[in-house]
C-alpha cells in the first residue's frame, strides 16, 4: 500500500471520528421533530400532557409538610420507623378521573385539580391500620380526604402492610443478635459464621391465613450473586408483634429437616443427630455467579448512529414520533405507564401501563415452596435502576431522570431511570426488487421507537419496553434477566428444578405479568 493510499484512509478515519464526536457533543440539544404539527399545536399537546406528569420534588415535599402539620399525629422517618410508629410509606401522583381528563383534553373543560396519593402506616394508634389520603390541590395543598374505604371496601388492617426496608433491617438485626447466637457450635463449625458472611433473602407471602405475619428467611453466602449460593439454613420468623422484643422463631429448616428453633438445631448438632452438608466457601466475586466477563471483548460492539439527530422529540413528559404521540410517567408501585396514546392525532388508548409482576415457585425447601412474589408490593417504580449508556440502552438514547418519594420524608432522584430511542429493526418494512419487464427496487427502512425502564426487584431485573412501530402497531414487552431464585439442593430436589451448582437448585417457577390496557379506538371507553 503506497503512502497516498494510507493518507487518504487516515483522512477518512479522522473525518468519521470528527463526525461522531460532533454528534455526541450536540446530543443534548433539542431533538429534531419530523411531526406534521404546527408549533402552536405541539405546544398545546405538551401542556395538556402535564395533567399526567409525575409529581415534582417540590410537590412531594409540600405534601409531606402538609401531612406533618395537619394530621395531628407524629410521623417518623420511615427509614427509622419501628412497627409501632406512624410513617409515610409513599407519595405518588393521584391520576385524575378519566372523565375529567377527557373533558379537559377534548372539550375545552377545566384542567383537573393536581393531587397526590399518600400511603401512611399508622402503627401508633389504638387500631393500627394503613390509610390512603388524596392531598391537594398542588402545589400548595389545603385539603386531604381518606379514600381507603372507597378503594378497598373497608379499613386495611395493619398486618397487610408491605414490609418496609427498615423492617427487613430490624429482622436482620434480630437474627444476628438473638437467633444465631443460640446455636453457637452449629453457626461457627457448619456455617463458618463471622457476623457478615451470610445474606438473607425473604420469601413471600407472610403466612397462609389472614392475620399472619410470619416469613421464611433463606440464608446464602454473602458474595457477589449470592442468590445462587444457598447454605441450606432457613428460618421462619414471627414478626407480627409491633414490639420488636416479642419477635420469635417459629421453625428452622436445615438440609431437609425441620427443627423447633435454633436451640433445638444446636442440640441435635452437638449430639451428632444432624446430616451436615458442608458448602464449599465461594470467593468474594461469587465464582460462577460473578457478572464479570469470562473473556476480554474481542472487538467493540456496533454503535447506533443518527446522521441528522433523533427523529423524535421529548418535551417534559410528552413524546412525538412520526404519527405517534403520548405522555409517560413512573408509578412508585407499578412502574412505567403511558397515557393519551395517539396515532395520526386520534387517541387509540387512554392508558397502557404495567400493573404487576407475579412469580410462583416450587421447591422441597420451605422458603421456595411457599414463595409467591408480587413485585408490585415491593415497588416496580421504586426499584427502577439507573440505565447504563451503551448497554441498557443505546449511547444516543434520550435519558430521563425521575423522582419518587418512598419510605422517606424526602424525594429521591432516579438518575437516567428511563430511556427513549429509535432503533433500526434490521430488516426492511417492505421491499421489492423487480427483474421482470422493468428493472427497479423499492424498499422502506423498518424502525421503531422504544420507551424503556428496568426494575431490579431482588434477584430479577425486569426490562420493560413499550414499542411504537411505523405501521401503527404498538407492543408491550418484558424481558427477565438478573439471577434465578434458588434453593439448597437436597433429597429429591431435582423434581423441582435443575442443578445450577454443587448445592444449588434453580427452582421451577412461573411468571405472570399484568398490564392495564384502556383502549379508546373510535369511541372513548368510560
N, C-alpha and C positions, 0 to 999 in steps of 0.2 A: 504494500500500500504506500503510494507516494505522499509527500508532505502536503500537497494541495488537498488531497482527499481527506487527510487527517484534520487539516484546518477547517474544512467545510463541515465535517462531522462534529468537531468541537464547537463550532459556531452554532449549529443546530441544537446541540445539547444545552448550551448556555441559554439559548433563546427559549427552549422548553422550560428550563428551570426558572427563568425570569417570569414567564407567563404564569407558572404555578404559584410562585411567590406573590405575584400581583393579585391573583385570585384569593389567596389565603388572607392577604393584608386587607383586602376590600370586602371580606366576607361579612363584616359587621354592619355594613351599610344596608339601607332599606332594600329588601329584595325586589327585583322587578316583578311586575304582575302582568300576566297575559290575559287578564279578565276583560270582558267586554262590558264594563260598567263605567258609568260616568263617575268622576271623582266624588260628587256630592252623594251619589247613591252608595258608593263604597263607604264613605264616612258615616252615612246613616246606618248601614248594616253593622259597622264596627261599634257604634254607640249602642245599638239595640242588643248586641251580643253581651254587653256588660251586665244585663239582667241575670246571666248565668255565671258571671265571673266569681272565682273563689274569693273568700274574704282576704282583705289585705292585712298585713301585720298590725297596722294601726287599728283596724276594725276589731280584730281579735283582742287586742289589748283593752280597747274600750269596753268590750263585753265583759272581760274579766273584772275590770274596775267596777262596772255596774253591779255585777253579781256580788262582789265583795262588799259593796256598800248597801245593797238593797235586800238581801236575803235574811239578814239579821242573825246569821249563824257564822261561826268561824270556819274559814276554808283553808285547809292545809295544802301546801305544795304537794302535788300528787307523788312526786319522786321521793318524798319523805313521809308520806302518809302511812299510818297504821290502819288496819282494817276497821278500827273503831273511830276513825276520823271522817270528817267531811272533806271532799275534794272535787275538783273539776276533772273529769275524765277526758273530755274533748269539747272543742268548739269548732263548728263547721258551718258552711252556708246552709240556710234553710231555703231550699229551692221554692220559689213562689208557686202557687197553684197554677196548673196548666191553663185554665180558663182565663185567669187574669193576665198571664203572659201573652196568650193569643190575642186578647183584646188590645194589648199594648203593641204587639208586633204587627198585627194585620188590620186593626180597625181604628188606629189612632187613639186608643184609650190611654189612661194614665199609667205611668210607669209603676209597677208593683213596688210596695214597700220593701226595702232591703232589710233582711232579717238574718239572725244567726240561730243555730240549733245548738244548745249547750246540754251536755250529758253530765250529770252530777251523781256522785256516790255519797249518800248520807248514812255514814256509819255511826255518827254521834247523835243518834236520835232514839227515842223510846221505841219507835218502829222503823228500824233501818230499812232503806229502800234505794232504788235507782229512780231518779226523776229526770225528765227531759223538759227543758224550757225553750220556748221560742222567745228571743230577745230582739227588740227593735225600737224604733227604726234606726238603722245605721246611716251615718257614722256616730251619731250621738243617741244612744238608747235611752228611752224613758219608760219602757214597759217590759214586762215579761209575763208569759202565761204558761201554765203547766199543761202540756199536751200528752202526758203519759197515759192517762186513762183513755183518751181519744184514740191513741195509736194502738194500745195493747189490750184494751178492754178492762183494765183494772190496774192496780198498783203492781209494780215489778218488784218482787222480793229481792232482798239484798244478796241472797246466796246465788242468784243468777248472774251476778255481775261478772263480766270478763276480767280475767286476772291482770292486774297491773304489773308492770315491770318490777316495781318495788316489792310486791308480794312474792315474786319469784326470788328476789334477792333475800327477803326475810326467810323464805323456806330454805334457801341455800345455807343461810346462817344457822338455822335450826338443825339441819343435817350435820353441819360441820362442828357445831358446839355441843350438841346434845346426843345426836343419834350415833354418829360414827365412833365417838369415844366409848360408847357402851359395848363395843366389840373390839378392843384394842389388839388382841393377838391376830384375829382374822384380818382386820384392816391393814395391819403392818406386814404380816407374813404373806397373805394372799394377794391383797390389793396393792401392797407396797405404798400405802397411802402416806403422803408427806404434807397434806394440807392443801395442795394445789394441783396435784396431778390427775384429778378426776373432774370430769364435766358432767353436768346433769341436764337431761332433756325431759320435758314434760310430756305426758300423754294427755289425752282429752277424749271425751268429756270427763267431768269431775264427779263421777258416780253414775249410778244407773236408775235412780229414782229421784223424784222431786225433793228438794231439801238437802241432797248430798253436796258436800264439798270435800271430796277425798280424791286424791290424784296419785297415780303411779308415776314415779320419777325413775328414769333409767340412767344408769351410770356408764360413762365412757372414758377412755383415756383422753386426757386433755391435751390433744395435739392438733395440728392442722388437719381439718377434715374429720374431726372427732366423731361425726355422725356414723361412721362405719368402723368404729373401734370399740364395740361393747366389751364390757368386762364380766358380764354375767350376773351382776347385782342390780336388783330393782327394789325400790322401797315405796310402800303405799302410805302417804301422809294424809292424816285427817286435819285439815286446816279450816274447819268450819267455824271454830270459835273466833270471835272478834278479839279475844285476848290471846296474844301470841304465846304466852306462857302455858296455855292449855292445849296447844297443838300436840299431836301424838302420832306414833307409828302404829298403823293398823295391821300391817302384814309386811313380810320381807320375802323376797324370792331370790334364790341363788342356784344357778346351774341345774334348773329343772325341779327344785324342791322349794316348798313353802315353809316359812317359819313365822311364829307369832310376832316376833320383833327381833332387834339386833342382839339382845341378851340371849334369846333362845338360839340364834345362829351362832353366837360366840361359844355357848355351852356345847353345842353339837360339834363345833370345830375342835375345841380343846379335847373333847372326848374321842376324837377321831371318827365321828359318825357322819362326816361330810365327804362327798366326792369332789375333790378340789381339781379345778381345771385352770392351771396357770396360763395366763395370756402373755405371749411374748411382748415385751415392752417396745413400743413403737418410738422411733426418733421424733424429735420436735416437729419436723416437717411432715410427719404422718406417713412417710414412705409411699406406699401405693396410693394414698389419698391426697398427696400433695398436688396442688394446682400448678406447680412449676412445670414448664415444658420438659419433656424427656430428652429432647434433642434440639440443638440450635436450628433456627429457621434457615432453610437453605437459600431462600430468596424472599424479598419483600412482597407482600400481598398487593394485588391490584388496588388502585385508589380511584374512586369515582370522581369524575370531572364535570363541572358545569361551565361550558365555554362562554356563556353570556350571563352567568349568575343564575340564581334559582328562578324557576318558572312559577313559583307560588309566593304568596305573601302572608305574613303573620303580623297582626296588629292587635295588641292587648291579648284577648283570648279568642280572636276571630281569625279564621284561615280561609283564604281564597286559592283555589287551584282549578284552572280551566273552567269547567262548568259547575264545579263543586264549591259550596261554602258551608261552614259550620262553626259552632263555638265549642270550646273544650274546657274541661275542669278536672279537678282531682279531689275526690271524696276521701276523708280520713279512713273510713271503714271499708269502702268498696273500690276505691281507686279510680282509674281513668274513666271519664264519661264525656259523651258528646251530646250537644243539643242543637236543635234547629238546623238539621242537615238538609241542604237544598241542592237540587241539580237543575241547572238552567233557570234558576230563580224560583223553582217550585219546591215547596217543602215535601220531602219524601219520608222523613222520620222526625218526630219531635225529640226523642231521646233514644240513644243507644248507649248502654253502659254495662260495665262489669258489675255483678251483684254478689257473687260468692264463688269460692273455690273450696270444694269439699273432697277429702280423701279418706277412704275406708281401708283399714289394714287387717291383715290376718297374720297370726304367729302362734307358736306354742309357748311364748313368754307373755306374762300378763300385760305389760306395757303395750306391746304390739297388738295383741289380740283385742284389746279394749279401745284402741285408738280410732276416733272419728274426728279428724281435724276439720273445723270450719274456719278457714283462714280469715274470713271477714271479721271474726271475733277478735283476732289479733290486730287487724288493720291492714288491708291491702294498700291503702294510700299512705298510712303511717310508715310502713316499711318499704316504701318505694326508694330504691337506692340510686346513688349518682351514676350517670351514664358515662362510660369511658369512650372518649372520641376515637374513632377508628376501629373499635372492637364491638361495643354495644350498638353503635350507630355509625354511619359514615362520617369521615372527617368534616365534610362540608354541610352536615345537617344543621338545622337550627335547634339550639339547645335552650330549654325554657326552665327557669327556676320556679319552684312552687313554695308555698308557705303553709304550715299547719300548726295547730295547737292541740297537743295530745299529751295527757299525763304531765302537764306543766302549767304554770301561770304565765309563761312567756311563749310567743310564737317561735317556731323553728324554721329556718330556711333550708329547703331541699335543693341543693345545687345541682343543676343540669339533670333534673329528675324526669324530664320529658323531652323527647326529640321529634322533629318533623323533617322529613326528607322525601325527595322524589328519587326513585330508583329505576334504572333500565332493567326490564324483566328478562332480557337476554334472548328473546325470540320476537319475531315481528307480530304485531297485532293482526295484520293481514298482508299478503303479498301475492304477486303472480308474475311469473316470467313467461312471456309469450314467445314461442318459436314457431308458431303456425300462422300462415297468412301474413301477419305483420310481426315485427320484432319490437318488443318493448318490455319494460319492467315497471311495476308499480308496487310500492311497499310502504308500510307505516310503522314507525318505531313504537314499541309497546312499553309504556312506563306506567307507574302508579305512585300515588302519594301515600306515605306511611306515617302514622302517628303512633309513637311507641313509648311505653314506660315499662320498667322492670321492678317487680316487687320481690324482695328477698324475705321470705317468711320461714324462719328456722332453716331447715336444710334445703328447701326448694327456692329456686329463682324462677318466677313466672314472667315470661316475656309477653307483654300484652300489646297487640297490634290492631289498629283499625286501618284498613287499606282501601283507598279510593282509586278505581280504575277509570280509564278513559271512556269505556263503553257504557258507563252509568252503573256498573256493578260496585257493590261495597262488600267488604269482608271483615269479620271479626275473627281474630286468630290468637291462640295462646300456645306458647311452647314452654315446656317444663324442663329446667336444667338444674344445676347445682349438685347436690348429693342425694342418694337414695336414703330412705329411712331403713334402719337395720335393727335386728335383734341378735342376741347371743345364740350361736348355733349349738344346739344340743339335742339329744334324743332323735325324735322323728321330725326335726326342724325342716328337712328338705321337702316335706309335704307342703310347707307354707312359703316356699320361695327358693332362692338359689344361693349357693355358696359364693360369697364375694372374696373371702379370705379365710384363713385357718379357722377362726371362731366367729366369722361374720356371716349372718344370714340376711340377704337382701329380701325383705318381706313382700309377699304378694299384696297388691293393693289396687284400688280403682279410684280414678279421679272423676269428679263431676264438676263441671264449670257452668255457672248460670249467668245469663245476660238478661237485661231488660231491653226489649225491642218494641218501642212505641211507634208504629208506622202511621204516617199521615199521607197516604197516597190518595190523591183526589179530594177526599173529604177528611177533615180532622177527626181523629179518634178521641172521643171525650174520656 
